[in-house]
Amino acid sequence: MGLCVSKPSVAGSPEHYAAHATEQAAPSTPSSPEASMSPSLYGLASLGSPRASSSRRPLSPLMELNTSDLVKQKKRLWQRIQHDGRQFRTTPEERKQFKTALITLRGEKSRTQRQQQWNGMMQRMAQMKRNHPELEHMATEDLVALHAWTTDDYDVVQDVLEKEATPTAHGLAFAKCIISALHSLPEEYSYQGTVFTGEDQFPDWVSERYQEGSITTDRRFFATSETKNASWQGMAVEWESNSTTGKRISMFSERPNEQEVLFPPGTCFQVTRIEENETHPRLKIYQSQIDTPRVS
């Protein structure tokens, strides 16, 4: 990835975070209800997890629904995304589900390490809200989900709403909080201008989704960068997209130099041109964001 050019201090950028950061002692464990451990952890209750007992005890492993039920959950979530549009917000129960999903996600980290990660990120995001009054209205868990997206955990959620993808309870729980975070960020975090990204995809995958003059509705999270140098280069397919409401999330990112601008599932683009090349990128797609119609 190339070196990032210097950018002015704008909302959502690393410079914006640095300009507002204050020196502080190590924060104590947040005492707010949204940050504390619940005495009864519900797990992914609406996604098939049994309720834990009311006694305090470690998180229980999640029990996945069968594939048929998860597909129904995915369909209902997609319908809600289309209906709610920018008003999409998580419920307190959904934020509990995300907490359980993050802590019990399988991978290199142990559950204890993930619990520590959760506690640390809740503290960091709570402090960020205190430093940035424009974020005060946002659910702290949603901001944690936005940060989790910028880590290797993105893989659990990026394609969860794709038509052919088999959804997981973890992925659906992550998706709700990330979508809620993106729609909750103030307008000043929106990026207006050209954004860049690249991805290794087969021509058939592209042709099924993109034709010149067509309107596409992304079912995936669409990750881009403010600058070409900071974007994902050397890929088979590249996009140059005109953004109107993509959100700057570098301030919340584990990799701020990526200067990421993220679009939630449900975002619509008009494809203006597709170029074919003999060398990388094999395909280059030019598109412009358009208003997303809400489904009643």
C-alpha positions as a Markdown table, in Angstrom:
| # | Residue | x | y | z |
|---|---|---|---|---|
| 1 | Met | 0.0 | 0.0 | 0.0 |
| 2 | Gly | 1.4 | 3.4 | -0.9 |
| 3 | Leu | 2.1 | 6.3 | 1.4 |
| 4 | Cys | -0.9 | 8.4 | 2.3 |
| 5 | Val | -0.8 | 12.1 | 1.4 |
| 6 | Ser | -1.4 | 14.7 | 4.0 |
| 7 | Lys | -5.1 | 15.5 | 4.6 |
| 8 | Pro | -6.7 | 18.4 | 6.4 |
| 9 | Ser | -8.4 | 17.8 | 9.8 |
| 10 | Val | -11.9 | 16.6 | 8.8 |
| 11 | Ala | -14.5 | 14.7 | 10.8 |
| 12 | Gly | -13.6 | 11.0 | 10.8 |
| 13 | Ser | -10.0 | 11.5 | 9.8 |
| 14 | Pro | -6.9 | 10.6 | 12.0 |
| 15 | Glu | -6.1 | 14.3 | 12.1 |
| 16 | His | -9.6 | 15.1 | 13.5 |
| 17 | Tyr | -9.0 | 12.5 | 16.3 |
| 18 | Ala | -5.6 | 13.8 | 17.1 |
| 19 | Ala | -6.8 | 17.4 | 17.1 |
| 20 | His | -9.4 | 16.6 | 19.8 |
| 21 | Ala | -7.5 | 14.0 | 21.8 |
| 22 | Thr | -6.6 | 14.9 | 25.4 |
| 23 | Glu | -4.0 | 13.4 | 27.7 |
| 24 | Gln | -5.7 | 11.3 | 30.3 |
| 25 | Ala | -5.0 | 8.7 | 32.9 |
| 26 | Ala | -5.9 | 5.1 | 32.2 |
| 27 | Pro | -9.7 | 5.1 | 32.2 |
| 28 | Ser | -11.5 | 3.0 | 34.8 |
| 29 | Thr | -14.0 | 0.5 | 33.7 |
| 30 | Pro | -17.1 | 2.3 | 32.4 |
| 31 | Ser | -20.0 | 2.4 | 34.9 |
| 32 | Ser | -22.7 | 3.0 | 32.3 |
| 33 | Pro | -25.3 | 0.3 | 31.7 |
| 34 | Glu | -24.2 | -0.1 | 28.1 |
| 35 | Ala | -20.6 | -0.8 | 29.0 |
| 36 | Ser | -21.0 | -3.1 | 32.0 |
| 37 | Met | -21.2 | -6.9 | 31.9 |
| 38 | Ser | -24.8 | -8.0 | 32.1 |
| 39 | Pro | -25.5 | -10.4 | 35.0 |
| 40 | Ser | -27.5 | -12.4 | 32.4 |
| 41 | Leu | -26.0 | -12.8 | 29.0 |
| 42 | Tyr | -28.6 | -13.5 | 26.5 |
| 43 | Gly | -26.2 | -14.5 | 23.7 |
| 44 | Leu | -27.8 | -14.3 | 20.3 |
| 45 | Ala | -31.2 | -14.9 | 21.6 |
| 46 | Ser | -33.2 | -13.9 | 18.5 |
| 47 | Leu | -30.7 | -15.9 | 16.4 |
| 48 | Gly | -31.1 | -19.1 | 18.3 |
| 49 | Ser | -28.9 | -18.9 | 21.4 |
| 50 | Pro | -30.4 | -20.2 | 24.7 |
| 51 | Arg | -30.7 | -17.7 | 27.5 |
| 52 | Ala | -27.9 | -17.9 | 30.1 |
| 53 | Ser | -28.9 | -18.3 | 33.7 |
| 54 | Ser | -29.3 | -15.2 | 35.8 |
| 55 | Ser | -26.1 | -16.0 | 37.8 |
| 56 | Arg | -22.9 | -14.4 | 36.9 |
| 57 | Arg | -20.7 | -16.8 | 34.8 |
| 58 | Pro | -18.6 | -16.8 | 31.7 |
| 59 | Leu | -20.2 | -16.4 | 28.3 |
| 60 | Ser | -21.6 | -19.7 | 27.0 |
| 61 | Pro | -20.8 | -20.8 | 23.4 |
| 62 | Leu | -23.3 | -19.7 | 20.9 |
| 63 | Met | -25.6 | -22.2 | 19.3 |
| 64 | Glu | -26.2 | -21.5 | 15.7 |
| 65 | Leu | -29.6 | -21.8 | 14.0 |
| 66 | Asn | -29.9 | -24.2 | 11.2 |
| 67 | Thr | -29.1 | -22.8 | 7.7 |
| 68 | Ser | -32.8 | -22.4 | 6.8 |
| 69 | Asp | -33.6 | -20.3 | 9.8 |
| 70 | Leu | -30.4 | -18.2 | 9.3 |
| 71 | Val | -31.4 | -17.5 | 5.7 |
| 72 | Lys | -34.8 | -16.3 | 7.0 |
| 73 | Gln | -33.0 | -14.0 | 9.5 |
| 74 | Lys | -30.9 | -12.6 | 6.7 |
| 75 | Lys | -33.9 | -12.0 | 4.5 |
| 76 | Arg | -35.6 | -10.1 | 7.3 |
| 77 | Leu | -32.5 | -8.0 | 8.0 |
| 78 | Trp | -32.2 | -7.1 | 4.3 |
| 79 | Gln | -35.9 | -6.1 | 4.2 |
| 80 | Arg | -35.3 | -3.9 | 7.3 |
| 81 | Ile | -32.2 | -2.3 | 5.7 |
| 82 | Gln | -34.3 | -1.3 | 2.7 |
| 83 | His | -37.2 | -0.1 | 4.7 |
| 84 | Asp | -35.3 | 1.9 | 7.4 |
| 85 | Gly | -32.7 | 3.3 | 5.2 |
| 86 | Arg | -30.6 | 5.9 | 7.1 |
| 87 | Gln | -32.9 | 5.5 | 10.1 |
| 88 | Phe | -31.5 | 2.0 | 10.7 |
| 89 | Arg | -30.6 | 1.7 | 14.4 |
| 90 | Thr | -29.8 | -1.3 | 16.7 |
| 91 | Thr | -31.8 | -2.2 | 19.7 |
| 92 | Pro | -30.3 | -2.7 | 23.2 |
| 93 | Glu | -30.8 | -6.5 | 22.7 |
| 94 | Glu | -29.0 | -6.4 | 19.3 |
| 95 | Arg | -26.1 | -4.7 | 20.9 |
| 96 | Lys | -25.9 | -7.5 | 23.6 |
| 97 | Gln | -26.0 | -10.0 | 20.7 |
| 98 | Phe | -23.0 | -8.2 | 19.1 |
| 99 | Lys | -21.0 | -8.3 | 22.3 |
| 100 | Thr | -21.6 | -12.0 | 22.6 |
| 101 | Ala | -20.7 | -12.5 | 18.9 |
| 102 | Leu | -17.4 | -10.6 | 19.2 |
| 103 | Ile | -16.3 | -12.3 | 22.4 |
| 104 | Thr | -17.1 | -15.9 | 21.2 |
| 105 | Leu | -15.8 | -15.5 | 17.7 |
| 106 | Arg | -13.5 | -18.3 | 16.8 |
| 107 | Gly | -9.9 | -17.5 | 15.8 |
| 108 | Glu | -6.4 | -17.1 | 17.2 |
| 109 | Lys | -7.5 | -15.0 | 20.2 |
| 110 | Ser | -8.9 | -16.8 | 23.3 |
| 111 | Arg | -12.2 | -15.8 | 24.8 |
| 112 | Thr | -10.3 | -14.1 | 27.7 |
| 113 | Gln | -8.4 | -12.1 | 25.2 |
| 114 | Arg | -11.5 | -11.1 | 23.3 |
| 115 | Gln | -13.2 | -10.1 | 26.6 |
| 116 | Gln | -10.2 | -7.9 | 27.4 |
| 117 | Gln | -10.4 | -6.5 | 23.8 |
| 118 | Trp | -14.1 | -5.7 | 24.3 |
| 119 | Asn | -13.5 | -4.0 | 27.6 |
| 120 | Gly | -10.6 | -1.9 | 26.2 |
| 121 | Met | -12.6 | -0.9 | 23.1 |
| 122 | Met | -15.7 | 0.1 | 25.2 |
| 123 | Gln | -13.4 | 2.3 | 27.3 |
| 124 | Arg | -11.7 | 3.8 | 24.2 |
| 125 | Met | -15.0 | 4.5 | 22.4 |
| 126 | Ala | -16.6 | 5.9 | 25.5 |
| 127 | Gln | -13.7 | 8.3 | 25.9 |
| 128 | Met | -13.9 | 9.2 | 22.2 |
| 129 | Lys | -17.6 | 10.2 | 22.7 |
| 130 | Arg | -16.5 | 12.4 | 25.6 |
| 131 | Asn | -13.8 | 14.1 | 23.4 |
| 132 | His | -16.2 | 14.4 | 20.4 |
| 133 | Pro | -19.6 | 15.7 | 21.5 |
| 134 | Glu | -21.0 | 15.1 | 18.0 |
| 135 | Leu | -20.8 | 11.4 | 18.7 |
| 136 | Glu | -22.5 | 11.6 | 22.1 |
| 137 | His | -25.8 | 10.2 | 20.7 |
| 138 | Met | -24.2 | 7.1 | 19.3 |
| 139 | Ala | -24.3 | 3.6 | 21.0 |
| 140 | Thr | -20.9 | 2.8 | 22.2 |
| 141 | Glu | -21.3 | -0.8 | 21.0 |
| 142 | Asp | -21.9 | 0.4 | 17.5 |
| 143 | Leu | -18.6 | 2.3 | 17.5 |
| 144 | Val | -16.9 | -0.9 | 18.8 |
| 145 | Ala | -18.4 | -2.7 | 15.8 |
| 146 | Leu | -17.1 | -0.1 | 13.5 |
| 147 | His | -13.6 | -0.6 | 14.9 |
| 148 | Ala | -14.0 | -4.4 | 14.7 |
| 149 | Trp | -14.7 | -4.0 | 11.0 |
| 150 | Thr | -11.2 | -2.5 | 10.5 |
| 151 | Thr | -9.5 | -5.6 | 12.0 |
| 152 | Asp | -9.3 | -9.1 | 10.6 |
| 153 | Asp | -12.8 | -9.7 | 12.0 |
| 154 | Tyr | -14.2 | -8.0 | 8.9 |
| 155 | Asp | -14.2 | -11.4 | 7.2 |
| 156 | Val | -17.1 | -12.6 | 9.3 |
| 157 | Val | -19.4 | -9.9 | 8.1 |
| 158 | Gln | -18.4 | -8.5 | 4.7 |
| 159 | Asp | -20.5 | -10.9 | 2.6 |
| 160 | Val | -23.1 | -12.0 | 5.1 |
| 161 | Leu | -25.9 | -10.4 | 3.2 |
| 162 | Glu | -24.9 | -11.6 | -0.3 |
| 163 | Lys | -27.6 | -13.6 | -2.0 |
| 164 | Glu | -25.5 | -16.7 | -2.4 |
| 165 | Ala | -23.7 | -16.4 | 1.0 |
| 166 | Thr | -24.6 | -18.8 | 3.9 |
| 167 | Pro | -25.2 | -16.4 | 6.8 |
| 168 | Thr | -23.9 | -17.0 | 10.4 |
| 169 | Ala | -25.3 | -15.7 | 13.6 |
| 170 | His | -22.0 | -14.0 | 14.3 |
| 171 | Gly | -22.0 | -12.2 | 10.9 |
| 172 | Leu | -25.6 | -11.0 | 11.2 |
| 173 | Ala | -24.9 | -9.6 | 14.7 |
| 174 | Phe | -21.9 | -7.8 | 13.5 |
| 175 | Ala | -23.7 | -6.4 | 10.5 |
| 176 | Lys | -26.5 | -4.8 | 12.5 |
| 177 | Cys | -24.1 | -2.8 | 14.7 |
| 178 | Ile | -21.9 | -1.7 | 11.8 |
| 179 | Ile | -24.8 | -0.6 | 9.7 |
| 180 | Ser | -26.3 | 1.3 | 12.7 |
| 181 | Ala | -22.9 | 3.0 | 13.3 |
| 182 | Leu | -22.6 | 4.2 | 9.7 |
| 183 | His | -26.1 | 5.6 | 9.6 |
| 184 | Ser | -25.6 | 7.2 | 13.1 |
| 185 | Leu | -22.4 | 9.1 | 12.3 |
| 186 | Pro | -23.1 | 12.8 | 11.8 |
| 187 | Glu | -23.3 | 14.3 | 8.3 |
| 188 | Glu | -19.9 | 15.9 | 8.8 |
| 189 | Tyr | -18.3 | 12.4 | 8.6 |
| 190 | Ser | -19.7 | 12.0 | 5.1 |
| 191 | Tyr | -17.1 | 12.1 | 2.3 |
| 192 | Gln | -18.1 | 13.8 | -0.9 |
| 193 | Gly | -15.8 | 13.1 | -3.8 |
| 194 | Thr | -14.0 | 10.3 | -5.6 |
| 195 | Val | -13.0 | 7.2 | -3.6 |
| 196 | Phe | -10.9 | 4.2 | -4.7 |
| 197 | Thr | -10.8 | 0.5 | -4.1 |
| 198 | Gly | -9.7 | -2.8 | -5.7 |
| 199 | Glu | -10.5 | -6.5 | -5.3 |
| 200 | Asp | -9.6 | -9.8 | -6.9 |
| 201 | Gln | -12.8 | -11.0 | -8.5 |
| 202 | Phe | -13.6 | -13.2 | -11.5 |
| 203 | Pro | -15.1 | -11.6 | -14.7 |
| 204 | Asp | -18.4 | -13.6 | -14.2 |
| 205 | Trp | -18.8 | -12.1 | -10.7 |
| 206 | Val | -18.4 | -8.6 | -12.1 |
| 207 | Ser | -20.7 | -9.1 | -15.1 |
| 208 | Glu | -23.5 | -10.4 | -12.8 |
| 209 | Arg | -23.4 | -7.2 | -10.8 |
| 210 | Tyr | -22.2 | -4.4 | -13.1 |
| 211 | Gln | -23.2 | -3.3 | -16.6 |
| 212 | Glu | -22.7 | 0.2 | -18.0 |
| 213 | Gly | -25.7 | 2.4 | -17.4 |
| 214 | Ser | -27.2 | 0.0 | -14.8 |
| 215 | Ile | -28.0 | 0.8 | -11.2 |
| 216 | Thr | -26.5 | -1.6 | -8.6 |
| 217 | Thr | -27.5 | -2.0 | -5.0 |
| 218 | Asp | -24.7 | -3.3 | -2.9 |
| 219 | Arg | -25.6 | -6.1 | -0.5 |
| 220 | Arg | -22.0 | -6.1 | 0.9 |
| 221 | Phe | -20.1 | -3.5 | 2.9 |
| 222 | Phe | -18.2 | -1.5 | 0.3 |
| 223 | Ala | -14.8 | -0.4 | 1.6 |
| 224 | Thr | -13.0 | 2.3 | -0.2 |
| 225 | Ser | -10.2 | 4.9 | 0.4 |
| 226 | Glu | -10.1 | 8.7 | 0.0 |
| 227 | Thr | -6.8 | 8.4 | -2.0 |
| 228 | Lys | -5.6 | 6.0 | -4.7 |
| 229 | Asn | -2.3 | 5.6 | -2.9 |
| 230 | Ala | -4.0 | 4.4 | 0.3 |
| 231 | Ser | -6.4 | 2.1 | -1.5 |
| 232 | Trp | -6.2 | -1.6 | -2.3 |
| 233 | Gln | -4.1 | -1.7 | -5.5 |
| 234 | Gly | -2.8 | -4.3 | -7.8 |
| 235 | Met | -6.1 | -6.1 | -7.9 |
| 236 | Ala | -7.9 | -7.6 | -10.9 |
| 237 | Val | -10.8 | -5.2 | -10.5 |
| 238 | Glu | -10.7 | -1.5 | -9.5 |
| 239 | Trp | -13.5 | 0.9 | -8.7 |
| 240 | Glu | -13.5 | 4.7 | -8.9 |
| 241 | Ser | -16.7 | 5.8 | -7.2 |
| 242 | Asn | -18.2 | 9.2 | -6.6 |
| 243 | Ser | -19.3 | 9.3 | -3.0 |
| 244 | Thr | -22.0 | 11.5 | -1.4 |
| 245 | Thr | -22.7 | 9.7 | 1.9 |
| 246 | Gly | -19.8 | 7.2 | 2.4 |
| 247 | Lys | -18.5 | 7.7 | 5.9 |
| 248 | Arg | -14.9 | 8.5 | 6.9 |
| 249 | Ile | -14.0 | 5.9 | 9.6 |
| 250 | Ser | -10.2 | 6.4 | 10.0 |
| 251 | Met | -10.7 | 7.9 | 13.4 |
| 252 | Phe | -12.1 | 4.5 | 14.6 |
| 253 | Ser | -9.8 | 2.3 | 12.6 |
| 254 | Glu | -7.0 | 0.0 | 13.6 |
| 255 | Arg | -5.4 | 1.0 | 10.3 |
| 256 | Pro | -6.0 | 4.8 | 10.0 |
| 257 | Asn | -3.5 | 5.1 | 7.1 |
| 258 | Glu | -6.0 | 3.3 | 4.9 |
| 259 | Gln | -8.1 | 6.5 | 5.0 |
| 260 | Glu | -11.2 | 4.3 | 4.7 |
| 261 | Val | -14.6 | 5.5 | 3.5 |
| 262 | Leu | -17.2 | 2.8 | 4.1 |
| 263 | Phe | -20.6 | 2.3 | 2.6 |
| 264 | Pro | -23.3 | 0.1 | 4.2 |
| 265 | Pro | -25.3 | -2.6 | 2.5 |
| 266 | Gly | -28.2 | -1.1 | 0.6 |
| 267 | Thr | -26.1 | 1.7 | -1.0 |
| 268 | Cys | -27.0 | 2.4 | -4.7 |
| 269 | Phe | -24.6 | 3.3 | -7.5 |
| 270 | Gln | -25.1 | 4.2 | -11.1 |
| 271 | Val | -22.4 | 2.5 | -13.3 |
| 272 | Thr | -21.1 | 5.1 | -15.8 |
| 273 | Arg | -18.3 | 3.2 | -17.5 |
| 274 | Ile | -16.4 | -0.1 | -17.5 |
| 275 | Glu | -12.9 | -0.4 | -18.9 |
| 276 | Glu | -11.3 | -3.7 | -19.9 |
| 277 | Asn | -7.5 | -4.0 | -19.9 |
| 278 | Glu | -5.0 | -6.6 | -20.9 |
| 279 | Thr | -3.0 | -5.9 | -17.7 |
| 280 | His | -4.0 | -5.2 | -14.1 |
| 281 | Pro | -6.5 | -4.0 | -13.4 |
| 282 | Arg | -8.3 | -6.3 | -15.9 |
| 283 | Leu | -11.5 | -4.3 | -15.2 |
| 284 | Lys | -12.0 | -0.8 | -14.0 |
| 285 | Ile | -15.5 | 0.3 | -12.9 |
| 286 | Tyr | -16.6 | 3.9 | -12.7 |
| 287 | Gln | -19.7 | 4.6 | -10.8 |
| 288 | Ser | -21.6 | 7.4 | -8.9 |
| 289 | Gln | -23.6 | 7.0 | -5.7 |
| 290 | Ile | -27.3 | 7.8 | -6.1 |
| 291 | Asp | -30.1 | 8.2 | -3.6 |
| 292 | Thr | -31.3 | 4.9 | -2.3 |
| 293 | Pro | -35.1 | 4.5 | -2.5 |
| 294 | Arg | -36.8 | 3.4 | 0.7 |
| 295 | Val | -39.0 | 0.3 | 0.5 |
| 296 | Ser | -42.3 | 0.8 | 2.3 |
